């Protein structure tokens, strides 16, 4: 969906309305499905298919495809879960962290893909749900480790003079229990929104310069085309980086909940 020149000969850039497409299935019902929902279903289906094909007949000497799947799984296990939580707690929370990492990655990667052109995480639903899951895991880990002291130590940190709690406690409450899920959601959401808008801007500008602009202005199309392809590669990197950051922060928050002072 590339907004560009219309019949009036003017350039029309991307709009926020692209993130709220019309329903394509079950329109007018509580279960209506739009283009972004279909992309999310596709991303989940491909994710399940990749892991099913990669793990159904595992061999001692892995095939190339099995090696790629194992590389991804080992990355989530070693570089995120065990690096942050250690081997014991890393193994305990590995299914959650691995699921978050690959779900965010596959939802993100649909953004720069031709014919899909929008990330499944570019609308707040998926980032918010994943942030809530990470938040619940953080609370669960803390309460499980120290049932009677988790909230008290989080809101009233040991070692702080009691008269400062009137300042420290509200700050700790906001930063620990409110800001974390909000920032997890918005960081992912905003990166995907901005990436999509910039890609659409580059390629719609290319279309405008090549097919609508007059004279020497057509030369600008070559520049916007090059920037568009370069930014597409950059968006692939951002898709991977944002999946890593989301899973990493989930692990960090769990680790903080498990820390001895809690």
N, C-alpha and C positions, 0 to 999 in steps of 0.2 A: 504494500500500500504506500505508494510514493506520491504525495501531493506535489504538483509542479505547476506548469502553466495551464491555464484554462482557456476557454474561448475568448476571453478578453485580452489575451496576450500578455498578461501580467504573471509574475512569479508568486506562487503561494507556498509558503514553507510549511513544515510539519506543525501539527496542532495536538494539544493534549487530548482532543477528542478521539485520537487514534487508540487510546487506551480504554475506550468505552465503546467498542463496536456493537453493531446491532446483532440481535440474536439470530443464529442460523438454525437452531433446533428448539422446539418447544417454546416458541415465542409467546409471551404473555402469560406464561405459567411460572410458578415458583422455581421450576427446574430448567429454565431457559439456559441455553448454552450458546456462547458466542465464540468468535474465532480464537480468542486467547484461551478459553477453556479447552477448546479442541487441541490447541498446541500443548497445553499442560497434559492432557490425556496422552498425546503422542509421546511426549518426553518421558512420562512414566512407563509407557508401554515399551519404548526403546530401551530404557534403563533395565527393566525386568528381563527383556529379551537378551541383552548383552550379558547379564550375569548368569542367566540360564544357560546360554550357549557356552559361556566361558568356564562354567563350573560343573556342567552335567557329566563330563567324562574327563576328569582331571587325571593327568599322567605324570609319572615321575620325571620324564623328560617332556616338558610342556610344549605344546604347539605355540606358534607365534601369537595367536589370539589369546590363548590361556595365559601366556606370559604378560600380555598387556593388561589383562584383568587382574592378575596377581600383582603387577606393579602398582596399579591403582589402589588395591586393597592394602598392600604393604605400606604405601605412602600414608594412607589414613591411619593405619595402625602405629607405625613407627614414628613418623614425623609429626603427628598430631596427638593421638591418644597417649602413647607411651612417653613421648617427650614431655608432655605437660603433666600427666597424671601418674606416671610410673607404670611399671608392668602390671601390678596387681589391680589398681583402680582403672588403669587404661584398658585392661581386658574386660573389666566389669562394665564400663561405659562405651566400649568399642562399637557395639551394634548401633547405638544412638548416634555417635559421632560419624561413623561411616555412612549411615543413612542420610544424615544431614548434608554431609560433604557431597555425595553423589547426586542427591536430589537437587541441591542448589546448582551444581555444575550442569546437569542435564537440562534443567529449566533455564539457566542462563544462556547456554550455548545455542538455543534456538534463536536468539537475537540476531547474530550476524549470519545465520544460515539463509541462503537464498530461498525464496518462496515461503518462508516462515516469517522472517524479518522482525520478530518481536519476541522478547523473552517472556517466559511464563512467570517470572518474578517481577515483571514491570508493572504489575497491579498489586495492590497491597495484600490481597488475600493470602498468597503463599508465604511471603516474608513474615507476615504477622503470625500465621499459624506456626511456622518454624521457630520464631522468636518465643512464642508462648510455650512451646515444647521445651526449648532450651531453658527457659525460666523455671518451668515446673521441675525439670531435672536438677537445676541448681538448688531449688528449695528442698527437693527430696533428698539430695546428697547431704545437705547441711543438717536437716532434721534427723536423717538416719544416723549420721555420725555422732551428733550431740543433741538428742531430743530435747533436753531441758535448757540448753545454753545457746543454741544457734541464734535465735532471734535476739536474745538478750545481749550476746557478745557482738552481734552485727550492729545493733542500735546503740549499745553502750560499750564502746571498745574499752578493754582493760587498760589501765595505766593512764587514762584521761582523768584529770581532776573533776570531781563531781559537779562543781559549779559550771563547768564548760559543757555539760551534757545538754543544756538548753539550746546551745548552738550546734554542737556536734551531732546530736541525735536526729534532728530534722535533715541535716545534710546527708548523714549516712542513710536515712530512710529513702530520700529522693534518689541519691546516687546508686544505691544498691538495689532497691526494689522497684523503682520507677524508670530511671534513666536507662538501665541496661537493656530491658526488652525493647524500649522505644528506639534506642540507637541501633540495636541489632536490626530492627525492622527498616528503619529509615536509611541506614547505610547501604543495604542491599537494594532497596527500592529505588533510591535516588540515582545510584550508579547505573541501574538498568534503564531507567527513564531517560537520563541524559544521553547514554550511549545510543539508544534508539533514535532519539531526536537528531543527534548529530549525524548518524548514518543516513537517515532520511533526508536531512538537509543537503549533504554532499551529493547524493545520487539524484535527488530531485533537481538540484541546481545544475548537475551535469545534463540531465534531460532538457532542462530549460535552455541552457546555452547552446546545445547541439541542434535542437529542433525548433526553437522559437526565437532566440536572439538573432539580431541582424549583424552582418558584417564581421568585423574583428572581434566582437564579443564572443563569437563561437569558440575562439581560442581558449577562453576561460574554462570551457568545458573539459579540456584536457587536464587542467590543473585540479578541478574539483573531482574528476574521475580518479586521478592518482591519489589525492587525499582520501577519497572514499575507500579505495582498496587498502591503503595503508591503515586507515582507521578500523577497517574490518578486521585486519590481523590484530590490531591493538585490542579490539573488543573481545576477541577470542582469549587473549591474555587476561583481560579484566574478568571474563567469565570464570576462568580458573582461579584467579586471585581472590575474587569475592567468595567463591565456594570455600577456599582455604581459610579466609579470614573468618567467615561465619562459623565454620567447624572449630577453628582454633579458639575463638572467643568463647564458644560453648564449653570447650574443654577448660579454658582458663577460669571461667565462672564456677564450674564444678570444682576445680582445684581449690579455689578460694573458699568455697563452702566446706571443703574437707580439711582445710588448714587447721593446725592444732589450736590456734587462738580462738577458733569458733567452737 
